[in-house]
Amino acid sequence: MQDYLVGAIKGQLWQYCPECHVTDITHHISPFNLPQATYICKSAFAYFPLGTFHFVLINLFDKRPDHVLVAEHNGQYIGCADNGLLTMIAGGMPEKVIKLPLPPDAPKNTFTILQLLASAARELSRGKALGELGPLTQQIQVKNNLQPLVGEDFIEGQIIHIDSFENVVVNITRQQFDMQCKGRKFRIFFRRDEVISQISETYADVPEGTKLAIFNAAGYLEIAINKGNAAGLFGLQGFRREQLTQPAGYQQLSYYQTVRIIFQ
């Protein structure tokens, strides 16, 4: 949001597809944070109309690119790099996917990739089927979503997003919680000795300055403070995969990124 790139990307999109409506989802994904990107994309895409083309310009240069992906999933299209994010957003292999090769003599930069995706979006918006733009394939990089750890009497999740209010989003969905809870009492543990023993329906269910747990509009568990900043007050941090490979990484993860629910 502080340089030319967002404006230039929109300008290029309008050159290639002037009849399209262009809107923003976010430009604030933490660098290389695929779990956060997955949460944002899945939560937002569900509200767009059929036929929408989503440009997911995240981690484009995980490796030297020679192609990009365009997929059809749930009646919408996703254009992105072949870096595993597509299968995380789709929750597995998308319904249809093609590889579009980058021109061998073109510079390997964001705008070359965008031109290729924008051309595909233009053809799809004019009625072409995805299979007409290239052969369908399943030979793409696959990565799995960050899933909570589940046991008979507990479920343990990781922080995947901290929003602008410093509410903390955990990768535990309402469905996963209900399947494990089965009507039992529970306690939510985070940041060593912090405990919550009920799920609120709204932030206003507790007094100002009081911590609460809620399932947000996207259906994910959220730790918050009514009119406060939970992440800052409790020292909570978003999950980073590289911490798992650092010395004492799991202990650090336990204190700062993990939320555990014990059922009784």
Secondary structure, 3 states (H helix, E strand, C coil): CCCCHHHHHHHHHHHHCCCCCCCCCCCCCCCCCHHHHHHHHHHHHCCCCCCCEEEECCCCCCCCCCEEEEEEECCEEEEECCCCHHHHHHCCCCCEEEEEECCCCCCCCHHHHHHHHHHHHHHHHCCCCHHHCCCECCCCCCCCCCCCEEECCEEEEEEEEECCCCCEEEEEEHHHHHHHHCCCCEEEEECCCEEECCCECCHHHCCCCCEEEEECCCCEEEEEECCCCHHHHHCCCCCCHHHHHCCCHHHHHHHHCEEEEEEC
